């Protein structure tokens, strides 16, 4: 059986799970010479002009009723845009890993010691307007740690995160902050304000509130296959999924 899709972009809001109960030997494909996209993102286009950090910006209302509504990916066409980052063109260094602070000893493994906090150099810490919007990305070993911030103590430089590290933090590990309201400044950058339920975007050249359409990632997986057999896709682009 061949299932033909006519030209268009098809939004997949929930993962489609193919199982043994689905028909075998099915080809899903685009109609000849027509562009078909399966997307995991939703459109954001109702913008208003504003200023943030002294820079002209666009702002849109977004519903964040639960963690499921929070998104970490924003696209302009098929291009992934960057969240606001602090520092802009450099990295910070961990001053002191808070090893074992609040971590039960049985959590620790043979090779790695987990952590729920570390100490930054105090001059690198901002008094973030919304610290729980911020994520710390630690670049070490062979992976990056993505750690949502729980609290910040500007007097000591202590950064507490809401999930523990996968690997051991070390002195001088590189890290940056992402989704920082105070750092939003460059064209193409964005910041999602969970408390206000607003999305801020710094327009690029040619952007207006009338012609700017961005796409917020919603679905992490478009398809899963569990004991399904002989399911094929042809001529279809899978685009703009989110990640957690």
C-alpha positions in Angstrom: 0.0 0.0 0.0 1.2 3.5 -0.8 -0.1 6.5 1.1 0.3 9.7 -0.8 0.7 13.1 0.9 0.0 16.3 -1.0 2.2 19.3 -0.7 2.2 21.0 2.7 3.5 21.0 6.3 1.8 18.6 8.6 2.0 19.3 12.3 2.5 16.2 14.6 1.6 17.2 18.1 1.9 13.8 19.7 4.3 10.9 18.8 2.8 8.5 16.3 3.6 4.9 17.5 3.6 2.2 14.9 3.1 -1.3 16.4 2.6 -4.9 15.4 -1.1 -4.0 15.0 -0.4 -1.6 12.1 -0.5 -2.8 8.5 2.8 -4.1 7.1 4.3 -3.2 3.8 3.1 0.4 3.7 5.0 3.3 2.0 4.2 6.8 3.1 5.5 9.3 0.5 5.1 12.7 -1.0 3.2 13.3 -4.2 5.6 13.6 -7.2 7.3 17.0 -7.4 5.6 18.3 -4.3 7.3 19.3 -1.0 6.0 17.5 2.1 7.2 18.2 5.7 6.3 16.6 9.0 7.0 19.1 11.8 7.1 18.9 15.5 6.7 22.7 16.0 3.9 25.2 16.3 3.7 28.6 14.7 4.2 31.8 16.7 3.3 35.0 14.7 1.3 37.4 16.9 4.1 39.8 17.8 4.2 43.2 19.5 7.1 45.7 19.5 9.0 46.3 22.8 12.4 47.0 24.1 14.6 44.8 26.4 18.0 45.6 27.7 17.8 48.8 25.7 17.4 46.9 22.4 14.4 46.8 20.1 12.6 43.4 20.3 9.5 41.5 19.5 7.4 39.8 22.1 4.6 37.3 21.9 2.3 35.7 24.4 2.8 31.9 24.9 0.8 29.5 27.1 3.0 27.6 29.6 0.5 25.8 31.7 2.8 22.9 32.5 6.3 21.6 31.9 5.0 20.0 28.7 4.4 23.5 27.2 7.9 24.7 27.9 10.2 24.6 24.8 13.9 24.7 24.2 13.9 25.0 20.4 12.8 27.9 18.2 13.1 27.9 14.5 13.0 30.5 11.7 12.1 28.4 8.7 14.2 25.3 9.2 17.0 27.2 11.0 17.4 26.7 14.7 17.8 30.1 16.5 20.0 30.6 19.6 18.8 31.3 23.1 20.3 34.3 24.8 23.7 33.3 26.2 25.9 34.7 29.0 28.8 35.3 28.4 28.4 36.1 24.8 31.7 35.1 23.2 33.6 33.3 26.0 33.1 30.7 28.7 33.3 30.9 32.5 35.3 28.5 34.7 33.9 26.6 37.7 35.7 27.9 40.8 34.8 25.1 43.2 32.7 21.9 42.5 30.3 21.3 45.4 30.8 17.6 45.4 28.4 15.5 47.4 26.3 18.5 48.6 22.8 17.1 49.0 23.7 13.9 47.1 23.1 10.6 48.8 26.3 8.6 48.8 24.6 5.6 47.2 23.9 7.7 44.1 27.6 7.9 43.3 29.2 5.4 40.9 32.6 3.9 40.5 33.8 6.5 38.0 31.6 9.6 38.5 30.5 11.7 41.5 27.3 13.6 41.0 26.6 17.1 42.1 23.6 19.4 42.6 25.6 22.6 42.9 28.9 24.4 42.2 30.6 27.6 43.1 31.2 30.2 40.4 33.6 33.1 40.6 31.3 35.8 42.2 32.1 38.4 39.5 30.6 36.1 36.9 27.2 35.7 38.6 24.3 38.0 37.7 21.4 38.7 39.9 19.1 37.0 37.4 15.6 38.4 37.2 14.3 34.8 36.7 16.9 32.3 37.8 14.7 29.3 37.2 14.5 30.3 33.5 18.2 29.9 33.2 20.1 26.7 32.3 23.8 26.0 32.9 25.7 24.2 30.2 28.9 22.6 31.5 31.3 21.5 28.7 33.5 18.7 30.0 34.5 15.1 29.4 32.8 13.9 26.2 29.4 15.5 26.8 27.7 18.7 27.9 25.7 18.9 31.1 22.4 20.8 30.7 21.4 21.8 34.2 18.3 23.9 35.0 19.1 26.4 37.7 17.2 26.1 41.0 18.8 29.1 42.9 21.7 31.5 42.8 23.5 33.1 45.7 25.3 36.2 44.4 27.1 36.7 47.7 28.9 33.4 47.5 28.6 32.5 43.8 26.8 29.2 44.7 24.7 27.9 41.8 22.3 25.2 42.8 20.7 23.1 40.0 17.4 21.2 39.9 18.9 18.0 38.6 22.2 16.4 39.4 25.2 16.2 37.0 25.8 13.0 35.1 29.6 13.3 35.6 32.0 14.8 38.1 32.5 18.5 38.1 36.0 19.8 38.2 37.8 23.1 38.9 38.1 25.1 35.7 35.4 23.1 33.8 34.0 25.4 31.1 30.4 26.5 31.4 27.9 29.1 30.1 24.4 30.3 31.1 21.6 30.0 28.5 18.1 31.6 28.3 19.2 34.6 30.3 16.9 37.7 30.2 19.7 40.1 31.0 21.9 38.8 28.1 19.3 39.1 25.3 20.8 41.5 22.8 21.9 40.0 19.4 19.7 39.7 16.3 18.2 36.2 16.0 18.5 35.5 19.8 15.4 34.6 21.9 14.4 34.3 25.5 11.4 32.4 27.0 10.1 34.0 30.2 8.3 31.3 32.1 6.8 33.6 34.7 5.4 36.1 32.3 4.5 33.5 29.7 6.2 35.6 27.0 8.6 34.9 24.2 11.1 37.7 23.4 13.0 37.8 20.1 15.6 40.2 18.7 14.6 40.8 15.1 17.0 40.3 12.3 17.4 42.6 9.3 14.1 42.6 7.3 12.0 41.3 10.2 8.7 43.1 11.0 6.0 42.2 13.4 3.8 41.5 10.4 6.1 39.2 8.5 7.9 37.3 11.3 6.8 33.7 11.8 8.8 31.5 14.2 8.2 27.9 15.2 8.4 26.6 18.7 9.4 23.0 19.2 6.6 20.9 20.7 7.2 17.2 19.9 10.4 15.5 20.7 9.8 12.3 18.7 7.6 12.3 15.6 7.5 8.5 15.2 8.3 5.4 17.2 8.3 1.8 16.0 7.6 -1.1 18.3 7.4 -4.5 16.5 6.2 -2.7 13.4 7.4 -4.2 10.1 8.1 -2.9 6.6 7.0 0.7 7.2 8.8 3.1 4.8 8.9 6.9 4.1 10.0 8.5 0.9 10.4 12.2 -0.1 9.2 13.5 3.2 11.2 15.9 5.4 11.1 15.5 9.2 11.8 18.9 10.7 11.8 21.1 13.8 11.5 18.8 16.8 12.2 19.8 20.4 14.5 18.2 23.0 14.4 17.9 26.7 
